[in-house]
Amino acid sequence: MMQKTTTYWRCMNVLLVTLLTVGTLTAQIKITFPVERAVFQRNNANQASVSIGGYYTQAVDRIEARLVPVVVGQGQATDWITIESNPRGGVFLGSLTGRGGWYTLEVRAFLGGTEVGRDALAKLGIGEVFLIAGQSNAQGFFGFGAPNVNDDRVNTITWDNQNSDNTNNLTFSFTRVTAEGVIGPRGRSAWCWGPLGDLLARKLNVPILFMNAGWFDTSTLNWLDSANGKTVKNRLNQDLPAGMPFLNLKNALQYYGSILGLRSVLWLQGENDAAAGVSKDAYQSSLQGLVNVARVEQGEVLSSLPWVMSRTSRFAMGSISVTSQAVIDAQTAIVNIPFNKSYPGPFTDNIQVPRPAFNPVNGQEDRVHFQGQGLNDLAQAWDNSLQPSFFATVVPVSPRPARPLTVTCNVGNGSFNVRAPDGFASYRWTNGETTQTITVQRAGTYQVTMKDNIGNTYLTPALVITEPSVSLPTPVITPSGEQIICADSSIALTVDVSSVNTVIWSNGQIGRTINVRNPGTYTARISSIFGCNSPTPSAPVTVKNIQIKAPALIQSGPYSVQATPDTTIFSFTDTKVSAITWDWRQGGRSLPATESAIKVTQTGEFTARSRVTFVANSGGSARTCVSPFSAAVLYQPTGETANGLVVYPNPSRLGKVAIETLEDLTDVEITVTALSGQVVYSKKFPDLKIRKEIDLSYVNEGTYILRLSSKTLKESKRIIIDN
């Protein structure tokens, strides 16, 4: 019990992760072929190649697929495999080979190694496909006690053609078989076939798909005559619709059998012929003629479509039911013909005898049709006749692969062409057009159903367009800021387009947004996933960048190194300098200084770079550009001590003098007086950590006394101003 619980929660966790992943990426890729609950006929090696196609809504360069069993043990998972590389035109198509089982089909799309889209079909089968034909005990009835169908893997088509009014409107969709549901195109209720599906799914461990073309009160001659285009009346002397009952069988063969493949036809009939006293030879001739026509209609060699024949003849004669040995012998004779590819089904005359006397729906006499438990017994008889050796030796009709669509762009900007493959006798698109190539201009679903010269059906994946129009606008580039950038920075250029389109830039980059680091002029075009380009590019956007050279460094004094910025930064026509700060390094160690000069007291190599803040001359946001680091300057002490105070140049020919101290000082006051005692300069500084320069160019030539006063140092120097 613990192992079962662990397995259950492991499966639930995998499913939850899959659903969450699909939910986040599904918008970029969509499977349109196959569809939910489709079952493809496996071969005798328990394998089938399944076509997988659909559309994508953003650029992709690789599409992968895999199969994951819906329930552990009901199939064999596959690895991810690439089903198409570099798809074109917004559509993809590939194939994957899997073993018999009940699967979740997953696809994922990649661009440049990154997953960009994912989709999944929750349930898809590789298993056994059967087409039922015959009369009422094949067709079934509602309200006769059809058993419940327990296995989720028992499926049918949704095409309901009881009234034969939509033979040209078959739909590729599927559903689970239910007790009182329809087994398309004409089966009424699950009848015995639902329980048979349960038995086969359990025995073979693969999903089962049934189609039912049975028609009550029909004889073998009715079937053959309708196949040959003759008007048909049933046993009640009622006119059947044109082509019926054969037309349902033919359509199911040529549409679903062509696409999905088919293991065999299951034939359950004989009651009407027995009641009419049809001879062995007449019955055999009619039934064999029907088999032959059905095989020719499908375009296969005569031996390619297997039939499984029940031996059935019990009919009502008054208040009793009787059988016909002639009908049984005819059915047996067909089975025994060498190379006829006809196989024995169950002998049904001895099942549920006597048959119920009354029809449970209308209360009339019956004694022919199975009811309730009799349907379970009939299902068991069919299961007993379909032994493992049958599935190992009877060669089924294989599914035909889906065919690709080709998209080509038209000159101009307003449409593109979608072309179906060559070599088919007819084409019918979902929009009603019947040409091989259609022109697409707007949103819609575009899929084509093709028929060959025989009438067999082939499908393409659907191309779904969600945009109202396929016309591409002229793109407009929006910069993320002013189009002047630093040499080491970038600007984002963006074109706002639908996610189904791609932007191709003049520098070769692809994407809605690019980050530009190099100066130049940029334009963009829009490219759709269908491979079409906007007819005109965007208006150009020019990006300039600011190149700053490394600063110059000198040992500017006994205790300082000075950096001088690149002078060209003051001559840029589009910008102006608003601030400069500095980064300093001693060897490989960063220093905290941010001024253009630093105090240095020990030998070492120093470098610096400038951080220049620019603003546009026309206004706008500021940007800070960084220069490269300068060449290294070796600082060496000059040997001056002077209690740590140095004033230079002295004499000063320009009236400017620099003051440096060995120690870092705080609360500093500098006063300059003439020899007469007149104060010509006085200023307080919160600190003196790096060189300070004072301007005395306004004083007369002569000798002056410079006094420095702080808490820790008081010192005077005689200076000469020589203007």
Secondary structure by P-SEA (a helix, b strand, c coil): caaaaaaaaaaaaaaaaaaaaaaacccccccccccccbbbbbccccbbbbbbbbcccccccbbbbbccccccccbbbbcccccccccccccccbbbbbcccccbbbbbbbccccccccccccccccbbbbbbbcccccccccccbbbbbcccccccccccccccccccccccbbbbbccccccccccccccaaaaaaaaaaaaccbbbbbbbcccccccaaaaaaaaabbbbbcccccccccccaaaaaaaaaacccccccccbbbbbbcaaaaaacccaaaaaaaaaaaaaaaaaaaccccccbbbbbcbbbbbbccccccccaaaaaaaaaaaacccccccccccccccccccccccccccccccccccaaaaaaaaaaaaaaaccccccccccbbbbbbbbbbbbbcccccbbbbbcccccccccccccccccbbbbccbbbbbbbbbcccbbbbbccbbbbcccccccccbbbbbcccccccccbbbbbbbbccccbbbbccccccccbbbbccbbbbbbbbbccccccccccccbbbbbbbbbcbbbbccccccbbbbbccccccccccccccccccccccccccccccccbbbbccccccccccbbbbbbccccbbbbbbbccccbbbbbbccccccccccccccccccbbbbbbcccccbbbbbbbcccccccccccccccccbbbbbcccccbbbbbbbbbcccccbbbbbbbcc
